[in-house]
């Protein structure tokens, strides 16, 4: 059996998050952390921009703040952290 690459494990964690873990069961602070790791994993070294409605400004600010807190991580580090959280959540659900 060959070991999956980091990118394959990351894609699998995303699939698990989308299909097996209801968003409503995830605390909002954990959702923000997952968002930040996901964003950093996919968007390393790009700037954050948002064009939306004023009612979204608070949510956007929280997301941007969460992402800024993990900007020091490489894309690979962010992927590993995302995978760890998803697998822990899956384990906790069993």
DANORGI-V521404 format. One record per residue. RES is the residue in three letters. SS is DSSP state (hx for helix, st for strand, lp for the rest). OMEGA is omega in radians with two decimals (* if undefined). Layout:
# DANORGI-V521404
res:RES ss:SS omega:OMEGA
res:RES ss:SS omega:OMEGA
This chain:
# DANORGI-V521404
res:UNK ss:lp omega:3.14
res:UNK ss:lp omega:3.13
res:UNK ss:lp omega:3.14
res:UNK ss:lp omega:3.08
res:UNK ss:lp omega:3.12
res:UNK ss:hx omega:3.14
res:UNK ss:hx omega:3.10
res:UNK ss:hx omega:3.11
res:UNK ss:hx omega:3.11
res:UNK ss:hx omega:3.11
res:UNK ss:hx omega:3.10
res:UNK ss:hx omega:3.11
res:UNK ss:hx omega:3.09
res:UNK ss:hx omega:3.12
res:UNK ss:hx omega:3.12
res:UNK ss:hx omega:-3.13
res:UNK ss:hx omega:-3.10
res:UNK ss:hx omega:-3.01
res:UNK ss:hx omega:-2.99
res:UNK ss:hx omega:-3.11
res:UNK ss:lp omega:-3.14
res:UNK ss:lp omega:-3.11
res:UNK ss:hx omega:-3.12
res:UNK ss:hx omega:3.13
res:UNK ss:hx omega:-3.09
res:UNK ss:lp omega:3.11
res:UNK ss:lp omega:-3.07
res:UNK ss:hx omega:3.13
res:UNK ss:hx omega:3.10
res:UNK ss:hx omega:3.07
res:UNK ss:hx omega:3.12
res:UNK ss:hx omega:3.11
res:UNK ss:hx omega:3.11
res:UNK ss:hx omega:3.10
res:UNK ss:hx omega:-3.10
res:UNK ss:hx omega:3.12
res:UNK ss:hx omega:3.12
res:UNK ss:hx omega:-3.12
res:UNK ss:hx omega:-3.14
res:UNK ss:hx omega:-3.14
res:UNK ss:hx omega:-3.08
res:UNK ss:hx omega:-2.95
res:UNK ss:hx omega:-3.09
res:UNK ss:lp omega:3.06
res:UNK ss:lp omega:2.96
res:UNK ss:lp omega:-3.09
res:UNK ss:lp omega:-3.14
res:UNK ss:lp omega:3.02
res:UNK ss:lp omega:-3.13
res:UNK ss:lp omega:3.07
res:UNK ss:lp omega:-3.09
res:UNK ss:lp omega:-3.12
res:UNK ss:lp omega:-3.14
res:UNK ss:hx omega:-3.12
res:UNK ss:hx omega:3.13
res:UNK ss:hx omega:-3.03
res:UNK ss:hx omega:-3.14
res:UNK ss:hx omega:3.11
res:UNK ss:hx omega:3.13
res:UNK ss:hx omega:3.13
res:UNK ss:hx omega:3.10
res:UNK ss:hx omega:3.12
res:UNK ss:hx omega:-3.12
res:UNK ss:hx omega:3.12
res:UNK ss:hx omega:3.13
res:UNK ss:hx omega:-3.14
res:UNK ss:hx omega:-3.13
res:UNK ss:hx omega:-3.14
res:UNK ss:lp omega:-3.14
res:UNK ss:lp omega:-3.09
res:UNK ss:lp omega:3.14
res:UNK ss:lp omega:-3.13
res:UNK ss:lp omega:2.99
res:UNK ss:lp omega:3.09
res:UNK ss:hx omega:-3.14
res:UNK ss:hx omega:3.11
res:UNK ss:hx omega:3.13
res:UNK ss:hx omega:3.10
res:UNK ss:hx omega:3.14
res:UNK ss:hx omega:-3.12
res:UNK ss:hx omega:3.08
res:UNK ss:hx omega:3.14
res:UNK ss:hx omega:-3.14
res:UNK ss:hx omega:-3.11
res:UNK ss:hx omega:-3.13
res:UNK ss:hx omega:-3.13
res:UNK ss:hx omega:3.09
res:UNK ss:hx omega:3.11
res:UNK ss:hx omega:3.12
res:UNK ss:hx omega:3.11
res:UNK ss:hx omega:-3.14
res:UNK ss:hx omega:-3.13
res:UNK ss:hx omega:-3.07
res:UNK ss:lp omega:*
